[in-house]
């Protein structure tokens, strides 16, 4: 069971991010990232090294994190 609270202020599945793209979703999933909250504090350059995760996906992730008061490192 998840220990994270589920609410509109708690980011959920990365698959719910609009326009992130299937390759980026697969790359993040393969690296073990399944929720937006898990990406908070991860260095941008680390995510950029994942297969399928490019500048556009990173910009979308950063914008989504920002909406929830979170950010990449």
Biopython code that builds the backbone (N, CA, C, O; Angstrom):
import numpy as np
from Bio.PDB.StructureBuilder import StructureBuilder

atoms = [
    (1, "UNK", "N", (0.832, -1.186, 0.000)),
    (1, "UNK", "CA", (0.000, 0.000, 0.000)),
    (1, "UNK", "C", (0.871, 1.243, 0.000)),
    (1, "UNK", "O", (1.986, 1.240, 0.521)),
    (2, "UNK", "N", (0.355, 2.281, -0.580)),
    (2, "UNK", "CA", (1.080, 3.538, -0.661)),
    (2, "UNK", "C", (1.025, 4.269, 0.666)),
    (2, "UNK", "O", (-0.003, 4.277, 1.344)),
    (3, "UNK", "N", (2.145, 4.884, 1.030)),
    (3, "UNK", "CA", (2.170, 5.672, 2.255)),
    (3, "UNK", "C", (1.946, 7.146, 1.960)),
    (3, "UNK", "O", (1.838, 7.953, 2.883)),
    (4, "UNK", "N", (1.875, 7.511, 0.670)),
    (4, "UNK", "CA", (1.647, 8.897, 0.287)),
    (4, "UNK", "C", (0.162, 9.200, 0.322)),
    (4, "UNK", "O", (-0.654, 8.376, -0.090)),
    (5, "UNK", "N", (-0.193, 10.381, 0.811)),
    (5, "UNK", "CA", (-1.601, 10.751, 0.795)),
    (5, "UNK", "C", (-2.072, 10.957, -0.633)),
    (5, "UNK", "O", (-1.322, 11.442, -1.480)),
    (6, "UNK", "N", (-3.304, 10.591, -0.894)),
    (6, "UNK", "CA", (-3.865, 10.765, -2.221)),
    (6, "UNK", "C", (-4.826, 11.932, -2.180)),
    (6, "UNK", "O", (-5.868, 11.880, -1.526)),
    (7, "UNK", "N", (-4.456, 13.002, -2.898)),
    (7, "UNK", "CA", (-5.319, 14.168, -2.995)),
    (7, "UNK", "C", (-4.927, 14.948, -4.221)),
    (7, "UNK", "O", (-3.973, 14.584, -4.908)),
    (8, "UNK", "N", (-5.649, 16.026, -4.512)),
    (8, "UNK", "CA", (-5.342, 16.829, -5.679)),
    (8, "UNK", "C", (-3.999, 17.535, -5.530)),
    (8, "UNK", "O", (-3.435, 17.989, -6.526)),
    (9, "UNK", "N", (-3.474, 17.638, -4.312)),
    (9, "UNK", "CA", (-2.175, 18.277, -4.118)),
    (9, "UNK", "C", (-1.043, 17.262, -4.107)),
    (9, "UNK", "O", (0.125, 17.641, -4.012)),
    (10, "UNK", "N", (-1.364, 15.999, -4.200)),
    (10, "UNK", "CA", (-0.360, 14.951, -4.208)),
    (10, "UNK", "C", (-0.221, 14.392, -5.615)),
    (10, "UNK", "O", (-1.129, 13.717, -6.100)),
    (11, "UNK", "N", (0.923, 14.667, -6.292)),
    (11, "UNK", "CA", (1.107, 14.164, -7.643)),
    (11, "UNK", "C", (0.988, 12.648, -7.686)),
    (11, "UNK", "O", (1.417, 11.949, -6.768)),
    (12, "UNK", "N", (0.406, 12.160, -8.753)),
    (12, "UNK", "CA", (0.227, 10.723, -8.884)),
    (12, "UNK", "C", (1.057, 10.196, -10.044)),
    (12, "UNK", "O", (2.206, 10.603, -10.216)),
    (13, "UNK", "N", (0.507, 9.321, -10.818)),
    (13, "UNK", "CA", (1.218, 8.621, -11.874)),
    (13, "UNK", "C", (1.836, 9.548, -12.916)),
    (13, "UNK", "O", (1.225, 10.534, -13.330)),
    (14, "UNK", "N", (3.050, 9.217, -13.328)),
    (14, "UNK", "CA", (3.700, 9.974, -14.398)),
    (14, "UNK", "C", (2.930, 9.836, -15.701)),
    (14, "UNK", "O", (3.002, 10.710, -16.565)),
    (15, "UNK", "N", (2.192, 8.740, -15.845)),
    (15, "UNK", "CA", (1.399, 8.538, -17.055)),
    (15, "UNK", "C", (0.291, 9.570, -17.193)),
    (15, "UNK", "O", (-0.272, 9.729, -18.277)),
    (16, "UNK", "N", (-0.027, 10.269, -16.122)),
    (16, "UNK", "CA", (-1.069, 11.285, -16.165)),
    (16, "UNK", "C", (-0.548, 12.633, -16.653)),
    (16, "UNK", "O", (-1.335, 13.559, -16.855)),
    (17, "UNK", "N", (0.763, 12.759, -16.846)),
    (17, "UNK", "CA", (1.316, 14.017, -17.345)),
    (17, "UNK", "C", (0.996, 14.152, -18.830)),
    (17, "UNK", "O", (1.305, 13.257, -19.616)),
    (18, "UNK", "N", (0.383, 15.257, -19.213)),
    (18, "UNK", "CA", (0.060, 15.440, -20.629)),
    (18, "UNK", "C", (1.318, 15.674, -21.453)),
    (18, "UNK", "O", (2.226, 16.380, -21.016)),
    (19, "UNK", "N", (1.373, 15.098, -22.618)),
    (19, "UNK", "CA", (2.420, 15.345, -23.611)),
    (19, "UNK", "C", (3.826, 14.942, -23.186)),
    (19, "UNK", "O", (4.791, 15.380, -23.811)),
    (20, "UNK", "N", (3.976, 14.134, -22.158)),
    (20, "UNK", "CA", (5.334, 13.735, -21.776)),
    (20, "UNK", "C", (5.906, 12.750, -22.792)),
    (20, "UNK", "O", (7.123, 12.694, -22.972)),
    (21, "UNK", "N", (5.072, 11.992, -23.443)),
    (21, "UNK", "CA", (5.509, 11.053, -24.465)),
    (21, "UNK", "C", (5.786, 9.667, -23.921)),
    (21, "UNK", "O", (6.254, 9.495, -22.795)),
    (22, "UNK", "N", (5.484, 8.689, -24.751)),
    (22, "UNK", "CA", (5.673, 7.295, -24.355)),
    (22, "UNK", "C", (7.136, 6.947, -24.091)),
    (22, "UNK", "O", (7.419, 6.263, -23.108)),
    (23, "UNK", "N", (8.091, 7.397, -24.938)),
    (23, "UNK", "CA", (9.488, 7.042, -24.653)),
    (23, "UNK", "C", (9.962, 7.554, -23.291)),
    (23, "UNK", "O", (10.659, 6.840, -22.570)),
    (24, "UNK", "N", (9.591, 8.775, -22.939)),
    (24, "UNK", "CA", (9.989, 9.319, -21.639)),
    (24, "UNK", "C", (9.318, 8.555, -20.506)),
    (24, "UNK", "O", (9.956, 8.253, -19.497)),
    (25, "UNK", "N", (8.041, 8.243, -20.665)),
    (25, "UNK", "CA", (7.331, 7.471, -19.635)),
    (25, "UNK", "C", (7.984, 6.113, -19.426)),
    (25, "UNK", "O", (8.155, 5.666, -18.292)),
    (26, "UNK", "N", (8.347, 5.459, -20.525)),
    (26, "UNK", "CA", (9.006, 4.147, -20.414)),
    (26, "UNK", "C", (10.383, 4.277, -19.765)),
    (26, "UNK", "O", (10.750, 3.461, -18.919)),
    (27, "UNK", "N", (11.141, 5.291, -20.155)),
    (27, "UNK", "CA", (12.474, 5.491, -19.581)),
    (27, "UNK", "C", (12.418, 5.748, -18.091)),
    (27, "UNK", "O", (13.205, 5.192, -17.324)),
    (28, "UNK", "N", (11.486, 6.591, -17.684)),
    (28, "UNK", "CA", (11.330, 6.883, -16.258)),
    (28, "UNK", "C", (10.876, 5.640, -15.502)),
    (28, "UNK", "O", (11.373, 5.350, -14.414)),
    (29, "UNK", "N", (9.926, 4.909, -16.086)),
    (29, "UNK", "CA", (9.432, 3.687, -15.452)),
    (29, "UNK", "C", (10.523, 2.636, -15.304)),
    (29, "UNK", "O", (10.614, 1.965, -14.276)),
    (30, "UNK", "N", (11.350, 2.496, -16.335)),
    (30, "UNK", "CA", (12.444, 1.522, -16.294)),
    (30, "UNK", "C", (13.458, 1.874, -15.207)),
    (30, "UNK", "O", (14.122, 0.996, -14.655)),
    (31, "UNK", "N", (13.568, 3.165, -14.910)),
    (31, "UNK", "CA", (14.489, 3.612, -13.856)),
    (31, "UNK", "C", (13.844, 3.561, -12.473)),
    (31, "UNK", "O", (14.483, 3.889, -11.473)),
    (32, "UNK", "N", (12.572, 3.146, -12.417)),
    (32, "UNK", "CA", (11.898, 2.995, -11.130)),
    (32, "UNK", "C", (11.048, 4.172, -10.703)),
    (32, "UNK", "O", (10.497, 4.169, -9.603)),
    (33, "UNK", "N", (10.930, 5.182, -11.560)),
    (33, "UNK", "CA", (10.103, 6.346, -11.239)),
    (33, "UNK", "C", (8.691, 6.114, -11.758)),
    (33, "UNK", "O", (8.484, 5.932, -12.957)),
    (34, "UNK", "N", (7.731, 6.121, -10.856)),
    (34, "UNK", "CA", (6.343, 5.920, -11.266)),
    (34, "UNK", "C", (5.444, 7.086, -10.888)),
    (34, "UNK", "O", (4.343, 7.220, -11.422)),
    (35, "UNK", "N", (5.905, 7.931, -9.970)),
    (35, "UNK", "CA", (5.107, 9.086, -9.569)),
    (35, "UNK", "C", (5.929, 10.360, -9.705)),
    (35, "UNK", "O", (7.159, 10.337, -9.652)),
    (36, "UNK", "N", (5.235, 11.452, -9.878)),
    (36, "UNK", "CA", (5.881, 12.748, -9.996)),
    (36, "UNK", "C", (6.663, 13.082, -8.730)),
    (36, "UNK", "O", (7.766, 13.623, -8.801)),
    (37, "UNK", "N", (6.096, 12.763, -7.582)),
    (37, "UNK", "CA", (6.753, 13.061, -6.302)),
    (37, "UNK", "C", (8.128, 12.386, -6.202)),
    (37, "UNK", "O", (9.038, 12.940, -5.585)),
    (38, "UNK", "N", (8.289, 11.214, -6.791)),
    (38, "UNK", "CA", (9.577, 10.518, -6.747)),
    (38, "UNK", "C", (10.667, 11.286, -7.488)),
    (38, "UNK", "O", (11.853, 11.086, -7.226)),
    (39, "UNK", "N", (10.276, 12.161, -8.409)),
    (39, "UNK", "CA", (11.247, 12.924, -9.189)),
    (39, "UNK", "C", (11.731, 14.177, -8.470)),
    (39, "UNK", "O", (12.747, 14.759, -8.849)),
    (40, "UNK", "N", (11.011, 14.590, -7.437)),
    (40, "UNK", "CA", (11.390, 15.796, -6.697)),
    (40, "UNK", "C", (12.781, 15.618, -6.102)),
    (40, "UNK", "O", (13.043, 14.637, -5.407)),
    (41, "UNK", "N", (13.666, 16.563, -6.374)),
    (41, "UNK", "CA", (15.011, 16.529, -5.833)),
    (41, "UNK", "C", (16.020, 15.752, -6.657)),
    (41, "UNK", "O", (17.211, 15.756, -6.347)),
    (42, "UNK", "N", (15.551, 15.082, -7.710)),
    (42, "UNK", "CA", (16.474, 14.348, -8.579)),
    (42, "UNK", "C", (17.159, 15.357, -9.500)),
    (42, "UNK", "O", (16.486, 16.223, -10.059)),
    (43, "UNK", "N", (18.472, 15.269, -9.672)),
    (43, "UNK", "CA", (19.155, 16.200, -10.574)),
    (43, "UNK", "C", (18.654, 16.071, -12.014)),
    (43, "UNK", "O", (18.490, 14.966, -12.530)),
    (44, "UNK", "N", (18.415, 17.223, -12.653)),
    (44, "UNK", "CA", (17.931, 17.249, -14.038)),
    (44, "UNK", "C", (18.864, 16.447, -14.951)),
    (44, "UNK", "O", (18.399, 15.715, -15.824)),
    (45, "UNK", "N", (20.179, 16.584, -14.750)),
    (45, "UNK", "CA", (21.115, 15.886, -15.631)),
    (45, "UNK", "C", (21.023, 14.371, -15.476)),
    (45, "UNK", "O", (21.294, 13.642, -16.431)),
    (46, "UNK", "N", (20.648, 13.886, -14.302)),
    (46, "UNK", "CA", (20.462, 12.444, -14.118)),
    (46, "UNK", "C", (19.274, 11.953, -14.931)),
    (46, "UNK", "O", (19.346, 10.906, -15.575)),
    (47, "UNK", "N", (18.183, 12.708, -14.901)),
    (47, "UNK", "CA", (17.003, 12.321, -15.675)),
    (47, "UNK", "C", (17.277, 12.421, -17.170)),
    (47, "UNK", "O", (16.784, 11.604, -17.948)),
    (48, "UNK", "N", (18.058, 13.416, -17.577)),
    (48, "UNK", "CA", (18.369, 13.616, -18.994)),
    (48, "UNK", "C", (19.159, 12.440, -19.570)),
    (48, "UNK", "O", (19.163, 12.236, -20.784)),
    (49, "UNK", "N", (19.820, 11.674, -18.720)),
    (49, "UNK", "CA", (20.595, 10.527, -19.187)),
    (49, "UNK", "C", (19.721, 9.301, -19.434)),
    (49, "UNK", "O", (20.177, 8.330, -20.038)),
    (50, "UNK", "N", (18.477, 9.335, -18.978)),
    (50, "UNK", "CA", (17.582, 8.197, -19.175)),
    (50, "UNK", "C", (17.116, 8.149, -20.625)),
    (50, "UNK", "O", (16.851, 9.185, -21.234)),
    (51, "UNK", "N", (17.020, 6.948, -21.169)),
    (51, "UNK", "CA", (16.567, 6.769, -22.542)),
    (51, "UNK", "C", (15.159, 7.339, -22.717)),
    (51, "UNK", "O", (14.245, 7.006, -21.962)),
    (52, "UNK", "N", (14.999, 8.190, -23.707)),
    (52, "UNK", "CA", (13.687, 8.747, -24.024)),
    (52, "UNK", "C", (13.349, 10.037, -23.305)),
    (52, "UNK", "O", (12.343, 10.671, -23.623)),
    (53, "UNK", "N", (14.165, 10.439, -22.344)),
    (53, "UNK", "CA", (13.883, 11.653, -21.577)),
    (53, "UNK", "C", (14.730, 12.795, -22.142)),
    (53, "UNK", "O", (15.938, 12.871, -21.914)),
    (54, "UNK", "N", (14.066, 13.674, -22.878)),
    (54, "UNK", "CA", (14.752, 14.799, -23.495)),
    (54, "UNK", "C", (14.349, 16.115, -22.867)),
    (54, "UNK", "O", (13.630, 16.140, -21.867)),
    (55, "UNK", "N", (14.813, 17.217, -23.456)),
    (55, "UNK", "CA", (14.525, 18.549, -22.914)),
    (55, "UNK", "C", (13.036, 18.855, -22.790)),
    (55, "UNK", "O", (12.610, 19.472, -21.814)),
    (56, "UNK", "N", (12.243, 18.432, -23.767)),
    (56, "UNK", "CA", (10.801, 18.710, -23.718)),
    (56, "UNK", "C", (10.157, 17.988, -22.533)),
    (56, "UNK", "O", (9.377, 18.583, -21.790)),
    (57, "UNK", "N", (10.483, 16.712, -22.359)),
    (57, "UNK", "CA", (9.927, 15.949, -21.237)),
    (57, "UNK", "C", (10.370, 16.554, -19.910)),
    (57, "UNK", "O", (9.577, 16.641, -18.972)),
    (58, "UNK", "N", (11.617, 16.966, -19.826)),
    (58, "UNK", "CA", (12.120, 17.572, -18.590)),
    (58, "UNK", "C", (11.400, 18.882, -18.283)),
    (58, "UNK", "O", (11.089, 19.163, -17.125)),
    (59, "UNK", "N", (11.135, 19.680, -19.309)),
    (59, "UNK", "CA", (10.392, 20.928, -19.101)),
    (59, "UNK", "C", (8.984, 20.647, -18.589)),
    (59, "UNK", "O", (8.493, 21.349, -17.705)),
    (60, "UNK", "N", (8.334, 19.625, -19.141)),
    (60, "UNK", "CA", (6.986, 19.251, -18.705)),
    (60, "UNK", "C", (7.019, 18.766, -17.257)),
    (60, "UNK", "O", (6.159, 19.130, -16.456)),
    (61, "UNK", "N", (8.004, 17.952, -16.929)),
    (61, "UNK", "CA", (8.151, 17.445, -15.558)),
    (61, "UNK", "C", (8.382, 18.598, -14.588)),
    (61, "UNK", "O", (7.759, 18.654, -13.528)),
    (62, "UNK", "N", (9.275, 19.516, -14.950)),
    (62, "UNK", "CA", (9.559, 20.651, -14.063)),
    (62, "UNK", "C", (8.325, 21.518, -13.854)),
    (62, "UNK", "O", (8.077, 21.982, -12.741)),
    (63, "UNK", "N", (7.554, 21.740, -14.904)),
    (63, "UNK", "CA", (6.337, 22.545, -14.778)),
    (63, "UNK", "C", (5.326, 21.850, -13.867)),
    (63, "UNK", "O", (4.693, 22.494, -13.030)),
    (64, "UNK", "N", (5.176, 20.533, -14.031)),
    (64, "UNK", "CA", (4.238, 19.781, -13.194)),
    (64, "UNK", "C", (4.693, 19.774, -11.736)),
    (64, "UNK", "O", (3.872, 19.926, -10.832)),
    (65, "UNK", "N", (5.979, 19.600, -11.503)),
    (65, "UNK", "CA", (6.498, 19.639, -10.136)),
    (65, "UNK", "C", (6.246, 21.006, -9.511)),
    (65, "UNK", "O", (5.834, 21.102, -8.355)),
    (66, "UNK", "N", (6.492, 22.048, -10.275)),
    (66, "UNK", "CA", (6.307, 23.417, -9.788)),
    (66, "UNK", "C", (4.869, 23.673, -9.351)),
    (66, "UNK", "O", (4.628, 24.368, -8.364)),
    (67, "UNK", "N", (3.914, 23.107, -10.091)),
    (67, "UNK", "CA", (2.496, 23.261, -9.737)),
    (67, "UNK", "C", (2.186, 22.683, -8.363)),
    (67, "UNK", "O", (1.205, 23.069, -7.727)),
    (68, "UNK", "N", (3.023, 21.760, -7.907)),
    (68, "UNK", "CA", (2.818, 21.101, -6.611)),
    (68, "UNK", "C", (3.836, 21.568, -5.573)),
    (68, "UNK", "O", (3.973, 20.958, -4.513)),
    (69, "UNK", "N", (4.546, 22.649, -5.883)),
    (69, "UNK", "CA", (5.524, 23.181, -4.938)),
    (69, "UNK", "C", (6.786, 22.353, -4.832)),
    (69, "UNK", "O", (7.500, 22.435, -3.832)),
    (70, "UNK", "N", (7.070, 21.552, -5.852)),
    (70, "UNK", "CA", (8.238, 20.679, -5.864)),
    (70, "UNK", "C", (9.162, 21.090, -7.003)),
    (70, "UNK", "O", (8.776, 21.880, -7.865)),
    (71, "UNK", "N", (10.386, 20.556, -7.009)),
    (71, "UNK", "CA", (11.303, 20.869, -8.103)),
    (71, "UNK", "C", (12.353, 19.779, -8.248)),
    (71, "UNK", "O", (12.561, 18.961, -7.352)),
    (72, "UNK", "N", (13.011, 19.794, -9.408)),
    (72, "UNK", "CA", (14.172, 18.948, -9.606)),
    (72, "UNK", "C", (15.342, 19.609, -8.896)),
    (72, "UNK", "O", (15.252, 20.762, -8.474)),
    (73, "UNK", "N", (16.427, 18.881, -8.768)),
    (73, "UNK", "CA", (17.625, 19.440, -8.130)),
    (73, "UNK", "C", (18.433, 20.193, -9.158)),
    (73, "UNK", "O", (19.484, 20.745, -8.833)),
]
sb = StructureBuilder()
sb.init_structure("model")
sb.init_model(0)
sb.init_chain("A")
sb.init_seg("    ")
for serial, (resi, resn, name, xyz) in enumerate(atoms, 1):
    if name == "N":
        sb.init_residue(resn, " ", resi, " ")
    sb.init_atom(name, np.array(xyz, "f"), 0.0, 1.0, " ", f" {name:<3s}", serial, name[0])
structure = sb.get_structure()
